Amino acid sequence: MQTRRQFIKTAALALPAMSLASILLSSCSKSEIIAPKKKLKVGIIGAGISGLETAKILFDQKQFEIELLEASDNIGGRINLSESVFGSYNIEMGADSSYGDQNKWYNMLRTAQTFETNSKSPSSFYLNGSALTLNELNKDSDYLKLLNSTQDISAYSGSNEVSVAQYIESKNIPERVKFIFENRTEEKIGTSIERASIALNSSESLSKIDANMFHISGNNSQDILYREYGSILPYVKNNTAISSIDYTGSKVKVRDQNQVLREYDFVVLTVPVSILKLQSNEINSIQFSPSLPESKIAAMNKIGMDGAVKIAIKTNRKFWHEDSKSIYTKGKIGKYEVVSEDPANNSYILTATVMGAYAENELYSMRESEIMTLIQNEWAMYIGTSASDSLVSCHVKNWSKEPFIKGAFSYHKLGGEAETRKELAKSVNSKIFFAGEACNTNKNSGTVHGAIETASVVCKEIIALAV
Ligand SMILES: Cc1cc2nc3c(=O)[nH]c(=O)nc-3n(C[C@H](O)[C@H](O)[C@H](O)COP(=O)(O)OP(=O)(O)OC[C@H]3O[C@@H](n4cnc5c(N)ncnc54)[C@H](O)[C@@H]3O)c2cc1C
């Protein structure tokens, strides 16, 4: 004899024209009727990589109705392609690489053909008028001192009040080579070395100093995102900036800046921590009713997200060593990545990212032409006229001026606590969930793959609640 489940299965296969609902009805007594479960509605706020990944995981579950509410007119957030820069180049002005090859972001980049660099890749180092290759630098006694004395950086376990700058100072690194280390650390922490705690960032961002980096090369980030997240793009509502979230009732009420009200069973917030931290009187802040728990607000305040300016530079000559992937020089803008070489057209593209105090206090107020003059002067002083004369133009993206991003990526401030990110990531009332790079509790904050990881964490929680 067939069980009821077997009957339904056989009937559904044998009678495709018959609706499953009518089979269910005919096979059940009235008291047994099982209404098809209504899909739970999830509102995902922010269509950066963590929002896109959250939406895709829940969509693939088929038991949720999803909506992705994005303030800007695009997707990707801090993964951002600028098209037709200098007339013909597509340049990644946000994240352009994966740290390591054991993560989902790397898998996505691999299909786009990537190239690898790390701190041991060929580079050109300009030290007091000499241009050294990495092989030459590796024989330099000052540089060897630097490497030896900073070996313990990713395991530092002193006071949370000691800054990365104080750590560097305590190591007596020869002045001549200190800037190399400072540049490497600042780009990993996302701010000035004076502002970040060494103990709290050591096993997170600073442990990536020697990571293998895989850069987007063949395709661009937009192609990569559209390929990966094509199935959920119809559910993205662009130009929908959320201004308030009311979770007093059984449904979460979400209002956007045009006063449109939407209701959800669950809400996942993936906006940058800089947006969450905005005070109620600041533009683009989100009001919560009731207020978020004090412990979460305290956690947000221990996390920093500071200014960042990314600069693309076009030169008409290659002044660096043949196979160099990076250029290090003294100066306020001290590290450049080589992203494109087109000798046939005498056209070369470099990028540089400046984060923290110098970006905020100096670069923000400069026009593109003034930044170009600054670079020209620095190159003339530290590299030579072959470099400064080669500069053709530059293109600047100021991440702090992005109204719904406002900065680079999260880091632990001085005096913070190790548990801060756990508190930041905690859901509230099993209704509001938090994802995004700052909520990564797996030591991968401030990265694309770290943001992706937080999506799986919140989805697991939501799926468990929905069962
Ligand atoms: C210059 C730069 C270079 C970087 N380079 C790398 C790199 O090479 N490799 C790497 O791994 N990481 C890099 N990072 C870090 C990486 O880009 C981020 O960690 C990651 O992209 C963050 O993803 P997310 O989803 O957490 O946030 P986001 O990408 O910031 O997405 C959040 C989204 O929320 C939206 N939003 C904000 N407020 C609202 C609102 N009120 N309503 C609706 N939507 C809202 C925003 O518009 C945004 O689209 C870089 C970052 C910067 C700035």
The ligand as a MOL file (V3000), in Angstrom:
LIG
                    3D

  0  0  0     0  0            999 V3000
M  V30 BEGIN CTAB
M  V30 COUNTS 53 58 0 0 0
M  V30 BEGIN ATOM
M  V30 1 C 39.4400 51.7920 -1.9560 0
M  V30 2 C 39.1320 50.4270 -1.4110 0
M  V30 3 C 39.8840 49.3540 -1.8180 0
M  V30 4 C 39.6120 48.0760 -1.3150 0
M  V30 5 N 40.3450 47.0090 -1.7720 0
M  V30 6 C 40.0310 45.7580 -1.3810 0
M  V30 7 C 40.6530 44.6370 -1.9790 0
M  V30 8 O 41.4640 44.7810 -2.9030 0
M  V30 9 N 40.3140 43.3920 -1.5370 0
M  V30 10 C 39.3710 43.2020 -0.5550 0
M  V30 11 O 39.1110 42.0430 -0.1940 0
M  V30 12 N 38.7330 44.2610 0.0070 0
M  V30 13 C 39.0170 45.5190 -0.3910 0
M  V30 14 N 38.3410 46.5860 0.1300 0
M  V30 15 C 37.2910 46.3360 1.1340 0
M  V30 16 C 36.0120 45.7730 0.4730 0
M  V30 17 O 35.7040 46.5830 -0.6390 0
M  V30 18 C 34.8540 45.7870 1.4570 0
M  V30 19 O 35.2350 45.1080 2.6450 0
M  V30 20 C 33.5930 45.0940 0.9050 0
M  V30 21 O 33.3620 45.4040 -0.4450 0
M  V30 22 C 32.4100 45.5180 1.7720 0
M  V30 23 O 31.2220 44.9080 1.3380 0
M  V30 24 P 29.8900 45.1310 2.1920 0
M  V30 25 O 28.8060 44.3950 1.5250 0
M  V30 26 O 30.1690 44.8560 3.6200 0
M  V30 27 O 29.6060 46.7170 2.1420 0
M  V30 28 P 29.3960 47.7250 0.9340 0
M  V30 29 O 30.0820 47.2730 -0.2890 0
M  V30 30 O 29.7510 49.0580 1.4600 0
M  V30 31 O 27.8220 47.6720 0.6620 0
M  V30 32 C 26.8900 48.3540 1.4620 0
M  V30 33 C 25.7850 48.8900 0.5680 0
M  V30 34 O 24.7970 49.5150 1.3970 0
M  V30 35 C 24.2590 50.6230 0.7000 0
M  V30 36 N 23.5910 51.5190 1.6590 0
M  V30 37 C 24.1450 52.3100 2.5970 0
M  V30 38 N 23.1960 52.9730 3.2880 0
M  V30 39 C 22.0100 52.5630 2.7880 0
M  V30 40 C 20.6510 52.8770 3.1030 0
M  V30 41 N 20.3250 53.7590 4.0460 0
M  V30 42 N 19.6680 52.2710 2.4010 0
M  V30 43 C 19.9580 51.3810 1.4120 0
M  V30 44 N 21.2370 51.0540 1.0750 0
M  V30 45 C 22.2530 51.6280 1.7570 0
M  V30 46 C 25.4940 51.2350 0.0300 0
M  V30 47 O 25.1310 52.0830 -1.0550 0
M  V30 48 C 26.2650 49.9840 -0.4070 0
M  V30 49 O 25.9260 49.6080 -1.7380 0
M  V30 50 C 38.5720 47.8820 -0.3570 0
M  V30 51 C 37.8100 48.9800 0.0520 0
M  V30 52 C 38.0790 50.2440 -0.4680 0
M  V30 53 C 37.2270 51.4040 -0.0490 0
M  V30 END ATOM
M  V30 BEGIN BOND
M  V30 1 1 1 2
M  V30 2 1 2 3
M  V30 3 2 2 52
M  V30 4 2 3 4
M  V30 5 1 4 5
M  V30 6 1 4 50
M  V30 7 2 5 6
M  V30 8 1 6 7
M  V30 9 1 6 13
M  V30 10 2 7 8
M  V30 11 1 7 9
M  V30 12 1 9 10
M  V30 13 2 10 11
M  V30 14 1 10 12
M  V30 15 2 12 13
M  V30 16 1 13 14
M  V30 17 1 14 15
M  V30 18 1 14 50
M  V30 19 1 15 16
M  V30 20 1 16 17
M  V30 21 1 16 18
M  V30 22 1 18 19
M  V30 23 1 18 20
M  V30 24 1 20 21
M  V30 25 1 20 22
M  V30 26 1 22 23
M  V30 27 1 23 24
M  V30 28 2 24 25
M  V30 29 1 24 26
M  V30 30 1 24 27
M  V30 31 1 27 28
M  V30 32 2 28 29
M  V30 33 1 28 30
M  V30 34 1 28 31
M  V30 35 1 31 32
M  V30 36 1 32 33
M  V30 37 1 33 34
M  V30 38 1 33 48
M  V30 39 1 34 35
M  V30 40 1 35 36
M  V30 41 1 35 46
M  V30 42 1 36 37
M  V30 43 1 36 45
M  V30 44 2 37 38
M  V30 45 1 38 39
M  V30 46 1 39 40
M  V30 47 2 39 45
M  V30 48 1 40 41
M  V30 49 2 40 42
M  V30 50 1 42 43
M  V30 51 2 43 44
M  V30 52 1 44 45
M  V30 53 1 46 47
M  V30 54 1 46 48
M  V30 55 1 48 49
M  V30 56 2 50 51
M  V30 57 1 51 52
M  V30 58 1 52 53
M  V30 END BOND
M  V30 END CTAB
M  END
